[in-house]
């Protein structure tokens, strides 16, 4: 299977609307799925590519201040 064919299959498999999406409709569900997957691919390739975000490289332990319970 070629790369283009696998991309086509990948997009087609995601072009089906969820019930809430179908309720409001879509002019082109295939184009919508293609755009979403392209953005996802960009974010996966470049972890800092997410718009309007700052990606922090901290663990959850580094983000929480430990509070000792009172004695």
VOBA-1610 file (N, C-alpha, C; in pm, whole numbers, padded with zeros to 5 digits, always signed):
BEGIN
Unk+00085-00117+00000Unk+00000+00000+00000Unk+00090+00124+00000Unk+00062+00217-00086Unk+00144+00337-00094Unk+00112+00431+00021Unk+00202+00527+00042Unk+00184+00627+00147Unk+00056+00706+00124Unk+00032+00746-00003Unk-00089+00822-00035Unk-00215+00741-00008Unk-00211+00612-00039Unk-00327+00527-00016Unk-00352+00512+00134Unk-00245+00496+00213Unk-00264+00481+00357Unk-00318+00610+00417Unk-00274+00725+00366Unk-00329+00853+00411Unk-00477+00864+00376Unk-00513+00822+00256Unk-00652+00825+00212Unk-00738+00736+00301Unk-00689+00617+00331Unk-00762+00525+00420Unk-00775+00584+00560Unk-00668+00643+00607Unk-00667+00703+00741Unk-00769+00815+00751Unk-00773+00901+00650Unk-00868+01012+00649Unk-01010+00960+00637Unk-01031+00867+00545Unk-01165+00812+00525Unk-01220+00747+00651Unk-01132+00682+00726Unk-01178+00615+00848Unk-01220+00713+00956Unk-01176+00838+00944Unk-01209+00940+01044Unk-01310+01043+00993Unk-01356+01026+00872Unk-01446+01124+00812Unk-01592+01102+00852Unk-01618+00998+00928Unk-01755+00972+00973Unk-01787+01066+01089Unk-01900+01134+01080Unk-01938+01231+01182Unk-01994+01161+01305Unk-01961+01216+01421Unk-02022+01172+01546Unk-02166+01222+01548Unk-02252+01162+01630Unk-02392+01204+01632Unk-02410+01355+01655Unk-02331+01412+01746Unk-02344+01555+01773Unk-02293+01640+01655Unk-02195+01587+01581Unk-02147+01657+01462Unk-02250+01647+01349Unk-02310+01529+01336Unk-02411+01509+01233Unk-02532+01598+01257Unk-02562+01625+01384Unk-02677+01709+01417Unk-02661+01851+01362Unk-02539+01902+01361Unk-02516+02037+01308Unk-02468+02033+01163Unk-02424+01915+01119Unk-02385+01899+00980Unk-02241+01938+00951Unk-02197+01902+00832Unk-02064+01934+00785Unk-02070+01947+00634Unk-02012+02053+00581Unk-02011+02071+00436Unk-01924+01965+00369Unk-01817+01925+00436Unk-01725+01827+00378Unk-01652+01755+00490Unk-01709+01646+00537Unk-01651+01571+00649Unk-01512+01518+00614Unk-01488+01480+00488Unk-01357+01430+00447Unk-01252+01540+00460Unk-01282+01661+00413Unk-01187+01773+00423Unk-01162+01809+00569Unk-01265+01801+00649Unk-01252+01831+00792Unk-01158+01729+00857Unk-01177+01601+00830Unk-01090+01497+00884Unk-00946+01515+00834Unk-00931+01550+00708Unk-00797+01571+00651Unk-00725+01685+00722Unk-00794+01795+00748Unk-00734+01910+00816Unk-00696+01876+00960Unk-00784+01805+01029Unk-00757+01768+01168Unk-00636+01674+01176Unk-00630+01576+01087Unk-00517+01483+01088Unk-00387+01551+01048Unk-00392+01646+00956Unk-00271+01719+00917Unk-00218+01800+01035Unk-00307+01865+01108Unk-00264+01941+01226Unk-00208+01847+01333Unk-00273+01734+01352Unk-00225+01635+01448Unk-00085+01586+01411Unk-00063+01560+01283Unk+00068+01516+01237Unk+00175+01622+01263Unk+00142+01749+01238Unk+00236+01858+01265Unk+00271+01864+01413Unk+00171+01851+01499Unk+00196+01856+01643Unk+00279+01736+01689Unk+00255+01621+01630Unk+00331+01502+01666Unk+00476+01516+01622Unk+00500+01575+01507Unk+00636+01592+01455Unk+00712+01701+01530Unk+00640+01805+01571Unk+00702+01919+01641Unk+00618+01948+01764Unk+00662+01898+01879Unk+00584+01908+02002Unk+00554+02051+02043Unk+00625+02149+01989Unk+00597+02289+02023Unk+00511+02357+01917Unk+00450+02280+01827Unk+00372+02337+01717Unk+00228+02368+01754Unk+00185+02330+01873Unk+00047+02357+01913Unk+00024+02507+01920Unk-00081+02556+01856Unk-00104+02701+01856Unk-00141+02753+01994Unk-00089+02869+02027Unk-00123+02939+02152Unk-00096+02858+02277Unk+00003+02775+02275Unk+00035+02698+02394Unk+00184+02704+02422Unk+00217+02679+02547Unk+00355+02664+02588Unk+00367+02523+02642Unk+00445+02444+02577Unk+00461+02306+02618Unk+00566+02299+02727Unk+00524+02253+02843Unk+00617+02241+02954Unk+00669+02099+02961Unk+00793+02087+02995Unk+00856+01956+03003Unk+00878+01921+03151Unk+00771+01927+03230Unk+00782+01894+03371Unk+00696+01772+03402Unk+00735+01703+03508Unk+00652+01591+03554Unk+00547+01645+03650Unk+00448+01566+03681Unk+00345+01610+03774Unk+00404+01639+03912Unk+00508+01566+03951Unk+00572+01592+04080Unk+00635+01731+04086Unk+00677+01781+03973Unk+00739+01913+03968Unk+00638+02027+03962Unk+00513+01996+03942Unk+00413+02102+03928Unk+00330+02123+04054Unk+00344+02034+04151Unk+00263+02040+04271Unk+00349+02070+04392Unk+00303+02163+04474Unk+00372+02192+04599Unk+00316+02100+04706Unk+00403+02026+04769Unk+00358+01934+04873Unk+00326+02012+04999Unk+00208+01985+05055Unk+00166+02050+05178Unk+00164+01946+05288Unk+00238+01973+05391Unk+00241+01879+05504Unk+00115+01898+05587Unk+00051+01788+05625Unk-00069+01800+05709Unk-00030+01848+05849Unk-00121+01918+05915Unk-00090+01964+06052Unk-00080+01846+06147Unk+00002+01861+06248Unk+00018+01754+06349Unk-00096+01753+06446
//
